[in-house]
Amino acid sequence: MAEPQSPLIQTLREDLQAACDRDPAARSRLVVALAYPGVHALWFHRVAHRMWNSGMPLRLPSRLLSQIARFITGIEIHPGATIGRRFFIDHGMGVVIGETAEIGEDVLMFHGSTLGGTSMSKGKRHPTVGDRVLIGAGAKVLGPITLGDDAKIGANAVVVHDVPPGYVAVGVAAKTRPGSELSAATEFDPYAEPALYI
């Protein structure tokens, strides 16, 4: 009988499967495991975050590990950031996620997007992102704001206010509007709106 895997190994395997499921260009798990910087950055983060939460002796090594990940992948995730399950960074280059950011489950971020701060004070200064949120390429989500579940942030939007669940935010500074109303019979393509991924 096989021994059960550790929770960390299970999470890393789930991250790999999430990338395979969410990227139509993914040809195999091997290709994703070897050639996807978003997956590599997330794996580095999972380890660095555990070190960060262990306390003072491991905080410096966790920061150094996050900097190694940044050098290798072009993605900067502070080890203090909290990231939920099945998170996927598509393409990845230039993504920045700050220390007090909190990200829910099944979130998708595209390259060049930022979960950043607007204050130099200590404490909560980065966004809280709900479940199933899509953050388009180049979007900047700034400050201790909340993106509700199923929100979508358009490419290159600058978001500085809360976005209600299911709403879409586009523009500089971003304006929100309700998301698409879909019947159960309508097939939903989350990438169908060009403003979300261009």
Buried (B, 14 or more C-beta within 10 A) or exposed (E): EEEEEEEEEEBBEEBBEBBBEBBEEBEEEEEBBEEBBBBBBBBBBBBBBBBBEEEEEBBEBBBEBBBEBBEEBBBBBBBBBBBBBBBBBBBBEBBBBBBBBBBBBBBBBBBBBBBBBEEEEEEBBBBBBBBBBBBBBBBBBBBBBBBBBBBBBBBBBBBBEBBBBBBBBBEEEBBBEEBEEEEEEEEEEBEEBEBBBE
